[in-house]
């Protein structure tokens, strides 16, 4: 319903009457209060905060966790973009072919960077024995582009002196949460204008 409302708003001239009808339709559809608030903010010209999720996405449990994290963001009127839904089609049987593998790697990198560029900020999933290598590249890129970055770490494992690699924890500058609720509170507190 949220996507429908935004599409409708973008494709029509909207005045006070149309806005009232749209908001009534949203209330009738029983969307959550946060989605309703988000669409009202959008209609008022205040775009949604859109975050890129950098982190592991290579097994069912990782992809399921990412989907649940996106649901938690949506409940707060935030959008969490998942690269796992935007990957290039890869034929595993052809990955031994160096030319094919190189072209697919370039395609994945290009598409992920394009997706990251479309976001206001980045959320880095730090879970695992060490953070995902690709996610670390995305963190560096986001920092270089001046995008606010946040971390989430529910894992007890650490790499150095009871913390993660200092080249990861350093730029996050204390903006690493231990739970989804804490992460959302950090983003609410600092928003997309968090220190770079």
HELIX and SHEET records of a PDB file:
HELIX    1   1 UNK A    2  UNK A   10  1                                   9    
HELIX    2   2 UNK A   16  UNK A   28  1                                  13    
HELIX    3   3 UNK A   33  UNK A   43  1                                  11    
HELIX    4   4 UNK A   60  UNK A   75  1                                  16    
HELIX    5   5 UNK A   83  UNK A   85  5                                   3    
HELIX    6   6 UNK A   92  UNK A   94  5                                   3    
HELIX    7   7 UNK A   98  UNK A  117  1                                  20    
HELIX    8   8 UNK A  133  UNK A  144  1                                  12    
HELIX    9   9 UNK A  166  UNK A  172  1                                   7    
HELIX   10  10 UNK A  180  UNK A  190  1                                  11    
HELIX   11  11 UNK A  191  UNK A  193  5                                   3    
SHEET    1   A 5 UNK A  79  UNK A  82  0                                        
SHEET    2   A 5 UNK A  50  UNK A  54  1                                        
SHEET    3   A 5 UNK A 121  UNK A 125  1                                        
SHEET    4   A 5 UNK A 148  UNK A 152  1                                        
SHEET    5   A 5 UNK A 176  UNK A 177  1                                        
END                                                                             
